[in-house]
């Protein structure tokens, strides 16, 4: 009897070991591919930024760059135009409705589109590009390794982790991001080992290509007291509301453009005109591109209070009109400069608030409080990370059921009153709310019309 129990025990462990070895090889391949793509992306964006800042006249050509990117996707990449949302949909649908692999052309198209956005002066990030390259390249391994149904889902998640962890140099955050971003309030532990392998191998690969990441340093800390705890919560509320407004603004601009401009390439053309004219009006390039120098400044000394609002507007127009790139680095910019501004009214050091905002606005916009908190620890250290984690959690709650990824699903509601929305995608939740608001407005209009038609009382005259 005992021998049978021991056999079952070791049989289980042997099975686990074989699975770990299997996924160690597969996820490592995904990590190498994702990390190499991130290295190419980072090097190309550094080149684009240097060339643009040396030849500012290129910004005047942003509308033409937008037209070219729009045509590129309309005629060559319509199947991959959804970008990050396509990746998330592929992961969600893999088990019930398996489809073919993501077209390999997603990788060169998003790399070229992001490079042109930055070269000619758009305001965008790099995380979206890294996620798309990491996942699309990893998906090409599906046929090579002859993966079973369900295994492709895990591979895509590992590719997401590889791209995210390698592009920011935060493998721990990248590993958790891959399992946290799919559904709000629910983690998919089935992919935890492949995601960790993909993220760490991806980061090592990017570093092996001698591509370096910017160092952000929190130079001022504060003790964890009740007063400072309340201040961190107050900052988290501001970060969460800002994250919600950013997501809604970007989606609203995109919806408006699609509704009123039928031909896709004309949208980034118009967006490029708006952004180029805005750059000329403000006489500075601090609100376009990645904005890394301004992010670094926000940790060092007080900045203009409106820097976060300007970056907010430039990025919402750039991405909302169809330019390619990510949202996260602009969210880092918005968050760090907003934290810098909050130092005037909250009893926390400027540098600490900048670090808190850096990750907390992203946490609210992407609905990934755990990955964002781990990112803070990796970038700023444990002591600053504790304050940042508080801000991330509060920001996550106050951003509501909104986010930058419309294909993200609501696994567990943030508020008890909205449990009926669980299981739906953010896109469907937004659509249902819009329809409800429309019905309410129509009802109010009918009531007003009936009241207007009601005959007046003769006794009052």
C-alpha positions as CSV (number, residue, x, y, z in Angstrom):
1,X,0.0,0.0,0.0
2,X,2.8,2.4,1.0
3,X,4.7,1.5,-2.2
4,X,1.7,2.4,-4.3
5,X,1.3,5.8,-2.5
6,X,5.0,6.5,-3.0
7,X,4.7,5.5,-6.7
8,X,1.8,7.9,-7.2
9,X,3.7,10.7,-5.4
10,X,6.8,10.3,-7.5
11,X,4.8,9.7,-10.6
12,X,3.1,13.1,-10.1
13,X,6.5,14.8,-9.5
14,X,8.0,13.1,-12.6
15,X,5.1,14.4,-14.7
16,X,5.6,17.9,-13.4
17,X,9.3,17.7,-14.0
18,X,8.8,16.6,-17.6
19,X,6.3,19.5,-18.2
20,X,8.7,22.0,-16.7
21,X,11.5,20.8,-18.9
22,X,9.2,20.9,-21.9
23,X,8.1,24.5,-21.2
24,X,11.6,25.5,-20.2
25,X,12.7,24.9,-23.8
26,X,9.6,26.3,-25.5
27,X,9.4,29.5,-23.3
28,X,13.1,30.1,-23.6
29,X,12.7,30.1,-27.4
30,X,9.9,32.6,-27.0
31,X,12.1,34.7,-24.7
32,X,15.0,34.8,-27.2
33,X,12.6,35.9,-30.0
34,X,10.8,38.5,-27.8
35,X,14.0,39.8,-26.3
36,X,15.7,40.2,-29.7
37,X,12.7,42.0,-31.1
38,X,12.8,44.3,-28.1
39,X,16.5,45.0,-28.6
40,X,15.8,46.0,-32.2
41,X,12.9,48.1,-31.1
42,X,14.8,50.0,-28.4
43,X,17.8,50.6,-30.7
44,X,15.5,51.8,-33.5
45,X,13.6,54.2,-31.2
46,X,16.9,55.7,-29.9
47,X,17.9,56.3,-33.5
48,X,14.5,57.8,-34.4
49,X,14.7,60.1,-31.4
50,X,18.2,61.3,-32.2
51,X,17.5,61.9,-35.8
52,X,14.2,63.8,-35.1
53,X,15.8,66.0,-32.4
54,X,18.6,66.8,-34.8
55,X,16.3,67.6,-37.7
56,X,13.1,69.1,-36.3
57,X,11.7,69.8,-39.7
58,X,10.8,66.1,-39.8
59,X,7.9,66.9,-37.5
60,X,6.2,68.8,-40.4
61,X,6.1,65.5,-42.3
62,X,4.2,63.7,-39.5
63,X,0.9,63.8,-41.5
64,X,2.5,62.1,-44.5
65,X,4.0,59.5,-42.2
66,X,0.6,58.9,-40.7
67,X,-0.9,58.5,-44.2
68,X,1.9,56.0,-45.1
69,X,1.4,54.0,-41.9
70,X,-2.4,54.0,-42.5
71,X,-2.0,52.7,-46.0
72,X,0.5,50.1,-44.9
73,X,-2.0,48.6,-42.5
74,X,-5.1,49.0,-44.7
75,X,-3.6,47.2,-47.7
76,X,-1.0,44.9,-46.1
77,X,-1.9,44.5,-42.4
78,X,-5.7,44.7,-42.0
79,X,-5.7,41.3,-40.3
80,X,-3.3,42.5,-37.6
81,X,-4.4,46.1,-37.2
82,X,-6.1,45.4,-33.8
83,X,-2.7,45.0,-32.3
84,X,-2.7,44.3,-28.6
85,X,-6.4,43.7,-28.5
86,X,-5.9,41.0,-31.2
87,X,-3.3,39.3,-29.0
88,X,-5.7,39.3,-26.0
89,X,-8.6,38.0,-28.1
90,X,-6.4,35.2,-29.4
91,X,-5.6,34.1,-25.9
92,X,-9.2,34.3,-24.8
93,X,-10.6,32.4,-27.8
94,X,-7.9,29.7,-28.1
95,X,-9.6,27.1,-25.9
96,X,-13.1,27.4,-27.2
97,X,-12.6,28.7,-30.7
98,X,-9.0,27.9,-31.8
99,X,-7.8,29.8,-34.8
100,X,-4.6,29.8,-36.9
101,X,-1.4,31.4,-35.8
102,X,-1.1,35.2,-35.8
103,X,0.3,36.4,-39.1
104,X,4.1,36.9,-38.9
105,X,3.8,40.2,-40.7
106,X,2.5,41.7,-37.5
107,X,6.1,42.0,-36.3
108,X,7.7,44.0,-39.2
109,X,4.6,46.1,-39.6
110,X,4.4,47.2,-35.9
111,X,8.2,47.8,-35.7
112,X,8.1,50.0,-38.8
113,X,4.9,51.8,-37.8
114,X,6.3,52.6,-34.3
115,X,9.6,53.7,-35.7
116,X,7.9,56.1,-38.1
117,X,5.6,57.4,-35.4
118,X,8.7,58.4,-33.3
119,X,10.9,59.5,-36.2
120,X,8.3,62.1,-37.3
121,X,7.2,63.3,-33.9
122,X,4.2,61.3,-32.7
123,X,3.6,60.8,-29.0
124,X,3.6,57.1,-28.3
125,X,5.3,54.3,-26.3
126,X,6.9,51.0,-26.9
127,X,5.1,48.4,-24.8
128,X,2.4,47.8,-27.4
129,X,5.0,47.1,-30.0
130,X,6.9,44.8,-27.6
131,X,3.8,42.8,-26.7
132,X,2.9,42.4,-30.4
133,X,6.3,41.3,-31.5
134,X,6.8,39.0,-28.5
135,X,3.4,37.3,-28.9
136,X,3.4,37.1,-32.7
137,X,6.9,35.7,-32.9
138,X,6.2,33.2,-30.1
139,X,3.1,32.1,-31.9
140,X,5.2,30.9,-34.8
141,X,6.5,28.2,-32.5
142,X,3.0,26.6,-32.3
143,X,3.4,24.6,-35.4
144,X,7.1,24.0,-34.9
145,X,6.5,22.3,-31.5
146,X,3.1,20.9,-32.6
147,X,1.4,22.3,-29.5
148,X,-1.9,20.9,-28.3
149,X,-5.1,23.0,-27.9
150,X,-4.6,25.2,-24.8
151,X,-0.8,25.1,-25.0
152,X,-0.9,27.9,-27.6
153,X,-2.7,30.0,-25.1
154,X,0.1,29.5,-22.6
155,X,2.7,30.2,-25.4
156,X,1.1,33.5,-26.3
157,X,1.1,34.6,-22.6
158,X,4.8,33.7,-22.4
159,X,5.4,35.8,-25.5
160,X,3.5,38.8,-23.9
161,X,5.7,38.4,-20.8
162,X,8.9,38.2,-22.9
163,X,8.1,41.3,-24.7
164,X,7.0,43.4,-21.7
165,X,9.8,42.2,-19.4
166,X,12.5,42.7,-22.0
167,X,11.5,46.2,-23.3
168,X,11.4,47.7,-19.8
169,X,14.1,45.6,-18.1
170,X,11.7,44.4,-15.5
171,X,11.4,40.7,-15.9
172,X,9.5,40.1,-12.6
173,X,6.8,42.6,-13.6
174,X,6.8,41.2,-17.1
175,X,6.2,37.7,-15.9
176,X,3.2,38.7,-13.8
177,X,1.9,41.1,-16.5
178,X,1.5,38.2,-18.9
179,X,-0.9,36.4,-16.5
180,X,-2.6,39.5,-15.0
181,X,-3.5,41.5,-18.1
182,X,-5.9,39.0,-19.6
183,X,-8.8,39.4,-17.1
184,X,-9.4,42.0,-14.4
185,X,-9.2,40.5,-11.0
186,X,-8.3,37.0,-12.1
187,X,-4.9,35.4,-12.6
188,X,-4.1,32.4,-14.9
189,X,-1.6,30.3,-13.0
190,X,-1.5,27.6,-15.6
191,X,1.0,29.8,-17.5
192,X,3.0,31.0,-14.5
193,X,6.2,29.0,-15.2
194,X,6.4,29.7,-19.0
195,X,5.7,33.4,-18.3
196,X,8.5,33.6,-15.8
197,X,10.9,31.8,-18.1
198,X,9.9,33.9,-21.1
199,X,10.2,37.2,-19.2
200,X,13.6,36.4,-17.7
201,X,15.1,34.9,-20.8
202,X,13.7,37.8,-22.8
203,X,15.4,40.3,-20.5
204,X,18.7,38.5,-20.6
205,X,18.5,38.4,-24.4
206,X,17.9,42.1,-24.7
207,X,20.9,42.8,-22.4
208,X,23.0,40.3,-24.4
209,X,22.4,42.6,-27.4
210,X,24.1,45.4,-25.3
211,X,20.9,47.4,-25.3
212,X,20.5,49.3,-22.0
213,X,17.5,50.7,-20.1
214,X,17.1,54.1,-18.6
215,X,17.7,54.2,-14.8
216,X,15.1,55.9,-12.7
217,X,16.1,56.7,-9.2
218,X,13.9,57.8,-6.3
219,X,16.2,60.0,-4.3
220,X,13.9,61.0,-1.5
221,X,12.0,58.6,0.7
222,X,9.5,59.0,3.6
223,X,8.6,56.9,6.7
224,X,5.4,54.8,6.6
225,X,3.3,56.8,9.0
226,X,-0.6,57.1,9.1
227,X,-0.3,60.5,7.6
228,X,1.9,59.4,4.7
229,X,-0.3,56.3,4.2
230,X,-3.3,58.6,3.7
231,X,-1.3,60.8,1.4
232,X,-0.4,57.8,-0.7
233,X,-4.1,56.8,-1.0
234,X,-5.0,60.3,-2.0
235,X,-2.3,60.2,-4.7
236,X,-3.6,56.9,-5.8
237,X,-7.1,58.3,-6.3
238,X,-5.6,61.1,-8.5
239,X,-3.6,58.6,-10.5
240,X,-6.6,56.2,-11.0
241,X,-8.9,59.0,-12.2
242,X,-6.3,60.2,-14.6
243,X,-5.8,56.6,-15.9
244,X,-9.6,56.3,-16.5
245,X,-9.8,59.6,-18.3
246,X,-6.8,58.7,-20.5
247,X,-8.4,55.4,-21.5
248,X,-11.7,57.0,-22.2
249,X,-10.2,59.9,-24.1
250,X,-8.1,57.7,-26.4
251,X,-11.0,55.4,-27.1
252,X,-13.4,58.3,-27.7
253,X,-11.1,59.9,-30.2
254,X,-10.7,56.6,-32.0
255,X,-14.5,56.0,-32.1
256,X,-15.0,59.6,-33.3
257,X,-12.5,59.2,-36.1
258,X,-13.9,55.8,-37.3
259,X,-17.4,57.2,-37.2
260,X,-16.7,60.3,-39.2
261,X,-13.8,59.3,-41.5
262,X,-14.5,56.1,-43.4
263,X,-11.1,55.8,-45.1
264,X,-8.6,54.5,-42.5
265,X,-5.4,56.2,-43.7
266,X,-7.0,59.6,-43.5
267,X,-7.3,59.3,-39.7
268,X,-3.6,59.4,-38.9
269,X,-3.1,62.0,-41.6
270,X,-5.5,64.3,-39.8
271,X,-4.0,63.3,-36.4
272,X,-0.5,64.1,-37.8
273,X,-1.7,67.6,-38.8
274,X,-3.1,68.3,-35.4
275,X,0.0,67.1,-33.5
276,X,2.5,68.9,-35.8
277,X,0.6,72.1,-35.5
278,X,0.4,71.7,-31.7
279,X,4.2,71.2,-31.5
280,X,4.7,74.4,-33.5
281,X,2.3,76.2,-31.2
282,X,4.0,75.2,-28.0
283,X,7.5,75.6,-29.4
284,X,8.9,72.5,-27.7
285,X,9.3,68.8,-28.3
286,X,9.1,67.7,-24.7
287,X,5.6,66.3,-25.2
288,X,6.3,64.1,-28.2
289,X,8.2,60.8,-28.6
290,X,8.8,58.7,-25.6
291,X,9.6,61.7,-23.3
292,X,12.2,59.8,-21.3
293,X,14.3,63.0,-20.5
294,X,11.3,64.6,-18.9
295,X,10.5,61.5,-16.9
296,X,14.0,61.5,-15.6
297,X,13.6,65.2,-14.7
298,X,10.4,64.5,-12.8
299,X,12.5,62.5,-10.3
300,X,15.0,65.3,-9.8
301,X,13.3,68.6,-9.4
302,X,9.8,70.3,-9.7
303,X,8.4,70.7,-13.2
304,X,5.5,72.7,-14.7
305,X,2.3,71.5,-13.2
306,X,0.7,71.1,-16.6
307,X,3.3,68.8,-18.2
308,X,1.1,65.7,-17.5
309,X,-1.9,67.3,-19.1
310,X,0.0,68.2,-22.2
311,X,1.5,64.7,-22.6
312,X,-2.0,63.3,-22.0
313,X,-3.4,65.4,-24.9
314,X,-0.6,64.7,-27.4
315,X,-0.7,60.9,-26.7
316,X,-4.5,60.6,-26.9
317,X,-4.5,62.3,-30.3
318,X,-1.6,60.4,-31.6
319,X,-2.9,56.9,-30.7
320,X,-6.6,57.7,-31.0
321,X,-6.1,58.7,-34.7
322,X,-4.3,55.5,-35.6
323,X,-0.6,56.0,-35.2
324,X,1.3,52.9,-34.0
325,X,3.1,52.4,-30.7
326,X,2.3,51.7,-27.1
327,X,0.6,53.6,-24.3
328,X,2.7,52.6,-21.3
329,X,5.7,54.9,-21.6
330,X,3.5,57.9,-22.1
331,X,1.6,56.7,-19.0
332,X,4.9,56.6,-17.2
333,X,5.4,60.2,-18.3
334,X,1.9,61.3,-17.3
335,X,2.1,59.6,-14.0
336,X,5.6,60.8,-13.0
337,X,4.9,64.4,-13.9
338,X,1.5,64.3,-12.2
339,X,3.2,62.9,-9.1
340,X,5.7,65.7,-9.4
341,X,2.8,68.3,-9.5
342,X,1.1,66.6,-6.5
343,X,4.2,67.3,-4.4
344,X,2.9,70.9,-4.0
345,X,-0.2,69.7,-2.1
346,X,0.7,66.3,-0.6
347,X,3.2,65.8,2.3
348,X,5.4,63.4,0.4
349,X,8.8,64.0,-1.4
350,X,8.7,65.0,-5.1
351,X,10.9,62.1,-6.2
352,X,8.8,59.5,-4.3
353,X,5.6,60.9,-5.7
354,X,7.1,60.8,-9.2
355,X,8.0,57.1,-8.7
356,X,4.5,56.4,-7.4
357,X,2.8,58.0,-10.3
358,X,5.2,56.4,-12.8
359,X,3.7,52.9,-12.0
360,X,0.3,53.8,-10.6
361,X,-1.2,55.5,-13.6
362,X,-0.1,52.5,-15.6
363,X,-1.7,50.2,-13.0
364,X,-5.0,51.9,-13.4
365,X,-5.0,52.2,-17.1
366,X,-3.9,48.5,-17.7
367,X,-5.7,47.1,-14.7
368,X,-2.5,45.4,-13.5
369,X,-1.8,46.5,-9.9
370,X,0.4,43.5,-9.0
371,X,2.7,43.7,-12.0
372,X,2.9,47.5,-11.5
373,X,3.8,47.1,-7.9
374,X,6.5,44.6,-8.7
375,X,7.9,47.0,-11.4
376,X,8.2,49.7,-8.7
377,X,10.2,47.3,-6.5
378,X,12.5,46.4,-9.4
379,X,13.0,50.0,-10.5
380,X,13.0,51.9,-7.2
381,X,13.7,49.4,-4.4
382,X,11.5,47.9,-1.7
383,X,11.0,51.0,0.5
384,X,9.8,53.2,-2.3
385,X,8.0,50.2,-3.8
386,X,5.8,50.0,-0.7
387,X,4.3,53.5,-1.2
388,X,4.0,52.8,-5.0
389,X,2.1,49.5,-4.3
390,X,-0.5,51.4,-2.2
391,X,-0.9,53.9,-5.0
392,X,-1.2,51.2,-7.6
393,X,-3.9,49.3,-5.7
394,X,-6.0,52.5,-5.1
395,X,-5.4,53.7,-8.7
396,X,-6.6,50.3,-10.0
397,X,-9.8,50.6,-8.0
398,X,-10.6,54.2,-8.9
399,X,-9.9,53.6,-12.7
400,X,-13.2,51.6,-12.7
401,X,-14.1,49.2,-15.4
402,X,-12.2,50.9,-18.1
403,X,-8.8,50.5,-19.5
404,X,-6.4,50.9,-22.5
405,X,-7.0,47.3,-23.7
406,X,-10.6,46.9,-24.9
407,X,-10.3,43.1,-25.3
408,X,-9.4,42.7,-21.6
409,X,-12.2,40.9,-19.8
410,X,-13.7,41.5,-16.4
411,X,-13.0,38.4,-14.3
412,X,-14.0,39.8,-11.0
413,X,-15.7,43.1,-10.5
414,X,-14.0,45.9,-8.6
415,X,-17.3,47.0,-7.1
416,X,-20.1,44.8,-5.7
417,X,-22.7,46.8,-7.5
418,X,-21.3,45.9,-10.9
419,X,-21.0,42.1,-10.6
420,X,-23.4,41.8,-13.5
421,X,-20.6,42.9,-15.9
422,X,-18.3,40.0,-15.0
423,X,-17.2,37.9,-17.9
424,X,-17.6,40.7,-20.4
425,X,-14.9,42.4,-22.3
426,X,-14.3,46.1,-21.6
427,X,-15.4,46.9,-25.1
428,X,-18.8,45.2,-24.5
429,X,-19.1,46.9,-21.1
430,X,-18.6,50.3,-22.7
431,X,-21.1,49.5,-25.5
432,X,-23.8,48.4,-23.0
433,X,-23.3,51.5,-20.9
434,X,-23.5,53.7,-24.0
435,X,-26.7,52.0,-25.1
436,X,-28.2,52.3,-21.6
437,X,-27.3,56.0,-21.6
438,X,-28.8,56.4,-25.1
439,X,-32.1,54.8,-23.9
440,X,-32.2,57.0,-20.9
441,X,-31.8,60.1,-23.0
442,X,-34.5,59.0,-25.4
443,X,-36.9,58.3,-22.4
444,X,-36.2,61.8,-21.0
445,X,-36.8,63.3,-24.4
446,X,-40.2,61.5,-24.8
447,X,-41.2,62.7,-21.3
448,X,-40.3,66.2,-22.2
449,X,-42.2,66.1,-25.4
450,X,-45.3,64.7,-23.7
451,X,-45.1,67.5,-21.1
452,X,-44.8,70.1,-23.8
453,X,-47.9,68.7,-25.6
454,X,-50.0,68.5,-22.4
455,X,-52.8,71.2,-22.6
456,X,-52.5,74.0,-20.1
457,X,-55.1,74.4,-17.3
458,X,-57.7,77.2,-18.2
459,X,-58.1,78.0,-14.6
460,X,-54.6,79.4,-14.5
461,X,-55.4,82.0,-17.1
